[in-house]
Amino acid sequence: MKPEQSVEIPELSDLVIEELLKRPEDEAFDRTLGGQENIGRKIAGFGTKNGGLLLVGQDDLAKSGEVQGIVEEEFQKEFGNAIAGVKPTPLTQQKIVSVGGVKVAIIRVQNVGELKPCSYNGVYYERKGDTTPRLSPEEVRRYHLLFGSANAEDIPTHAKKTDIDESELTVYSTLLKKANENIIHSVTAPNGFLTVRGVVVLSRKPDEYLEGTFMEIQRYDNFIGSAPNPVGPAIKISKPARQLIEEAAAIVEQNLPIIRTYEGAKMVHAPSIPPSVIREAVANSVAHRNYRSHEHIRIRIYSDGFDVSNPAVINEKMWADIVANQTTYHPNEGIYTFLNPAQLYEGRGEGIWKIREELEKRGMVAPEFKVIGEGPSAFYAKISLTPARAKDLKRKKLEELITSRTEIKTSDVMKKLKVSRVTAISMLKELVEQQKLEHEGGGRSSKYRVKTPSAPEITRKGD
């Protein structure tokens, strides 16, 4: 698959409707009677290929070519719903034209450049000749290989300079000691639209231009790992990166338990997890997010901590190498350049090590970091407020418990130690690996049999 040649799509003002009604369908032109699905698929196909023109309100020439027209209000609704389902969203323009007593719509679609391919409702399409077929998994993979090496931060979006949050621009002008014009230039693509970096850092509503560029925060009335019991609706936030990190970190801090201590007779309230740890975990999810992905960042707050997951750039093998060699990585250097002077980072690509160090100093359970999947992948971080010694005490209690039994179930551990099912299973699995228990059955009949230590073999002299 070779990179496509740039094709100039005529401006709507230059089109002559009488000529368009007679034009045969080709790679840069198509027509449809309407319907959200038809419009959505054809826009996605043009976005993947070289762009094109879509005439709505006329039947295919191969059928009848009849101009049935559109109901403008219905068309606008269909078009709005269709374009919302096309990801990444190509730049489009539309024009309503009267023809013989009825109205037709002309939609001009630009290709999405290095953001290819385009999907509609999760299915990828490409314009091929006069048809718009689905792309096969192999074709999608080739597109991703072809454009995957491009720096995602520099890819143009359809956000305009007028979409910039002026208050954020002023903040960064002060922090970076640069003129507004210079900052805008650094986040603008050659075609005049904002790049991914510009949308993430400066646009008022990033998710209007980049799919999944928001955070979803949900609070749960239970412990990490147990069956989810959500409290109220999830909160969705889409703001410039600096505001997003600060607001999300504040929400997490406000919804975690507090620690009460005394300074003389005065009671002092302090966060159960250091604010620097919360901020670092949230900031990492923004700075390390894979901005080619349609998935968003999720934060879940529990009674005993919180976890964060975001689409990842790295895969499981790369993460294993990073952990083994204690190296750092930073996939979005441009975004980091903006966030660093805003003091939203403790270190350059060293967030996880800073979090570990801070929690260890406070005697808390070590955080869990992992990458799930090879592609697409997700980065997962879990921060628990449980003291490290509390975990050791529970482990000791479990070992004492099995000395008085011949078998034990997960529910027994949950009840006696007051832990979640996931934690109970994890603790029992450790004892299985240590050859102290033997797992039998599955599902409701699952149980763990206590293994009796075998007596040492007696050797006789002369054997």
N, C-alpha and C positions, 0 to 999 in steps of 0.2 A: 504494500500500500504506500503510495507516494503522497507527499503533501499536495493538497489541491491548489490549482492555480486560482488567483484572485479573479472574481468575475464581478463586473460592475452592474449592479441592478438599477434599472432606470428609476429616476425620481417620480413620485406620483404625479407631480405637476406636469411632467413631460409625456404622460401617457394619453393616448387617444382611445377612448372606450370602444369606438366602432372597430378599430383595428384589433383590440384585445379580444373582442367577442368572436373574431374569426381565427384567432391564433391557435394553432394546434398545441396540445399539451407537450411539454418537453422537460428537460432537466431543470430549467429555470422558470417554468410556468406551469400552473395547474389550475383547475377549476373544480368547484363542488357546489351542490345545491345548498349545503349548509350542514349544521349539526355539530355539536361540540367535539365529538370523537373525530370526525373527518377533519375539522379545522386543526385540532390539536396534533394529530398524526402528521398532517402535511407540513405544519409549521416546524415540527421537530425534524422532519426529513430535510427541509430546506436549511435549517440551522446546522445540521450535520454536514451537508454538502457545501454548496457555494452561495446559499441564499436564493431568493426567488420571489416571484409574484404569485399570489393566490387570489383568484376571482371567485367570489361567493355569490351564488344566486343564479348560476347557469349550469345546466347539465353538461356532461362530457359530450364532446363533438361526436365520439364514436357511438353514442346512444342517440340523442336527438338534438343536443345543442340548444335546447329550449331555454329561454331566459324567463325563469319563473319569478325571479326577484326575491327580496328578503323583507321581513318585518324588522325594521331597524332596532326597535327595543329588544326583540328576541335575539337578534344577531349580536348586539352589544353584550348581552348576558352570556351567550354561547362563547363569544370571543374571549371575554374576561375569564370564564371558567377554563377554557382551553389553554390560554396562555399561562394560567396559574399552574397547569399540570405539566408544562414543558420545562425540563431542567437539563442543563442550564438554560435560562431564558434568553432567547435571541432578541436583539433589538427589532422592533416592528413599528410600522406606521400604517394607518388605515385611512381610507377615503370612501365616502358614500357618494354614488353617482346615480342619477336618474336616467333610465333607458326605456323609452316607449311606454311611459306610464307606471313603470315599476322601478324599484331601487335595487342596485347591486353594490357589493362592497369589494374594494381592492385592498389587499393586505401586502405590504412590502416587508419581506423578511431578510435580515442579514444573517450571515453565518456567524458562529460563535468563536471562530478562530481556534486558538489552542485549547479551548475548553471542550472541544469535540470529544465524543459524540453527544447528541441530544436525545433525551428520552421523553416520552409522553406517558404519564402515569406508570413510570417504572420500566417501560419497554422502549428500547432504542430503535430509531428509524433513520433511514438515509434515502435521499432522492436519487433514483437510478433511472435514467432515461425519462420515460413519462409515467413511472410508477414510484410508489413510496413504500417499499417493503421493510419488514423488520430486519434488524441486523442479527446475524447469528452470533453466538457466544465467541466464536473465533474472530469474527470481524470486530466485535467490541474490544476484545483483548488486543488486537493489532492497533486499534486507535489509541488505546491507553499506552501501549508501548511506544508508539510514534510520538505522542505528545507528552508522555509522562516525564520526560527529562526537562521540560520547561519549568522554570521557577513559577510555581503557582501564584506567588505574591505579585508577580508582574503581569499576569494575565488580565486583559481589560474586561470590565463588566459593562452593564448598560446604565450605571449610575453616573450622573452628571456632577459637575463642580458645584452646581446649585444645591445638591443634596448633602453637602458638607455641613456638619454642625459647627457653626461659627465660634461657639464658646470653646469647643475642643481645639479648634485651630488656634485660638488665642492662647490657650494653655500651653500647647506644644511650641508655639512661637517663643514664649517666654522660657520654657525648659530647654529647648534646643538652641536658643539664641539665634534664630533664623527668621527672616522675613516671611510673612504669610505666603507671598508669591513663590518663594523657594520651596516651601513645604508642599504647596499644592503641586508644583512641578514634579516633585519626587514621587508623587502618588498618582500621576496622570499618565495614561498610555498615549502612544503616538497618535491614536485616533481621537484624542480629546476627552475620552471617558476615564473615570476613575479605575485604577487597578484594584485587584483583590485587597492589597495592602491598604489602599485608600479607603475602601468600603469598611474593612474591619476596624480601622483606627479612627476614621473621621466621619463616616456617614451617620446620619441620624437614626436610620432604621436599616441596619445591615441585612436583615433577613428578607428585605424587599428586593435585594439585588443578588444575594448569594443564598442558595437553599441551605437550610440548617444552621445559619449563622445566628444562633440564639441559645440561651440556657434554659433548661427546664429544671425547676427545683421543687422537690416533693418531700414533705415531712411525713414520717411514719411513727406510729405509736407502738413501737416494738424494737427489739434488738437487731443488730446487723446479723444477717443470715437466717433469721426466722421468717415465717410466713408474713408477707407484707400486709400492713394494716394502715393504709394512708389516712392522714388527717387533713381534711379539706381538699380543695382542688390544687393542682400543680400551678406554680408561678412560672410564667414565661417572660423572659427578659431579652430584648434585642436593643442594644445600645452601643455607642462607640466603646472600644475595648477597655479603656481606662475606667469609664463609668460602670461598665458591665462588671468588671472584676471587683471594684469597690462595693457595689450594691449587692452582688452575690455573696461576697465574703461577709458583709454585715448581716445578711439574712441567716447564713449558716451560724454565725456567732450568737445571734439573738435566740436561735432555736435549740441550742445545745444547753445542757445543764450547766449551772454555775457552781463554783466552789466558794464556800463561806469560811473565812478565817477571821481571827481576831488580832487586832493590834491594841493590846491593853483591853479596855472595855468596849472598843469600837469594832463593830462587825464590818468586814471588808468582803465585797463580792468580786470574784475574778473569773474569767472564762476557764472552762474545764480544759480546753485545748488552746494553746497560745495563738493569738490573732495572727502572728507572723506565719505560723504553720498553715492556718486556714487560707490566708491570702496567697501563700506560695502555691498551695495545691490548686486553687482556683486559677491563678495566673498561668500556671503550667498548662492547664487544659486549653486556655485560649492561645498561648504562644506556640504550643506544640500540636495544635489541631491540624488535621489534614483538610485543607480548604478546597480540595477537589471532591470531597465526600458530601453527600446530601444529608448525612446524619448530624444530629446536634449534640451539644454537651448536656449531660445529665448529672445532677447532684441530688443525692438522696440523704436526708438527715434522719438519724435514728436516736433512740434514747441513749445509746452508748457510743456515738461517733457519727461519722458521715463518710460517704464514698463519692468519687467523681469518675466519670468515664467520658472519653472523647474519641472521635475518629483519629486513628494514629497514622503517622507517616511511616514509621518503622514496623517490622514484623517480629514474630516471636524470636527468630534466630538472632536478629540484630540486637534485640533487647537482651538476650542471654549474653552476647558478647560485651555489651555495655556494662552489665552488672559484673561479669567476670573480671573485666579489666578496669572497672571503676572509672570509665571514661565519661565524657559528656557529649551531648549532641544538641543542636539547635537548628531545626528545619526551616524556621521562618525568621531569618536574620533581620529583615526589614521591619517586621512587627516588633521584634525585640528592641530595635533601635529607638522606637517610640516609647515602649513601656519601661525601659531601663531608667531613663531620667525621671520618670514619674514615680520611681522608687517602689515599683510593684514586684521587684525581684530581689532576692537575697544574694544571688550569684548568677553568673552567666552560664546557663545550662546546667547548674548544679543544684537545682531545686530539691530533687529527691534526697540528695545527701544532706542538705541543710535541714530538711524535715526530720530525717533519721536522727541527726545529731541533737536537735532540739528536744525531741520526744525522749531520747535516751537520757538526756540530762535531767529530765523531769521524772524519770523512773516509770515511763509509760510503755505499753506494749509497742513493739516495733511496727511501723506502718507496713502495709502490703502494697507492692507495686508490681504490675504484670501487664504484658501485652497479650491479647487474646486474638488468635487468627493470624493468617499469613497475608491475606489481601482479599477483601478489605480487613483491616485489623482495628482493634480498639485498645486504648491505654486505660488501665483501671488503677485507681489509687484508693486505698481504704485507710482511714485514720480513726483509731479507736481511743477512747479516753480511759480504757481499763488500765490500772496499774500493772506493771510487768509482774510484780510479785503475786498479784491476785490470780493470774493465770497459772503460776507455779503452784499456788495453794490448791486450786481446783484440780490440777493434775495429780497432786499428792492425795487429795480426797478420793479421787477415782481409783487410784491404786489401792488405797485402804479399803474401798468398797468391794473390789473384786476378790480380796483375800477371804471374805466371808461368804462367797457365793461360788456356785459351779457354773452359772451362766448369767448373762445380763443383757438387757435390751436398751435400745436408744432412749426409749421413753423413761426408763429408770434413771438414766444419767441426767436427762432433762429435768426430771422432778427433784432428784436429790441435790444436784449441783446448781439448779436454777440457770440453765444455759439454753440457747436455742438448739433446734434439731441439727442445723449445720455444724455448730460447735461441738455438739455431742458426738456426731458421726466422725468429725475430725479427730477428737480425742481418742475415740475407740480405735480408729484406724492407726493411730500412732502405736497403741498397745499391740495391735495385730502385727505391725511391722517389727516390733520388739519381741515378737514370739511369745507374748504373755496372754494373748487371746487368739481364738480361732473363729473366723466369721462363718456362719452357716445360714442358709436360706436366703430369701429376698422378699422385699415388700413387707407386708404385715407379719410374715413369719420369720423375718430377719432377727437373728440373735447372735450373741457372741459367747462362745464357750471358753471358760477359763482353762488354760492349759496347765496340767499338773507337771511340775518340774520332774524330769526323769532322774531316777537315782543314779549316782555315779557308778560306773562299771567297776567291779572289784577284780583286780588282777591277782592271780596267784603266782607265787614264786615258781619259776620254772616254765611258765606259759610262754 
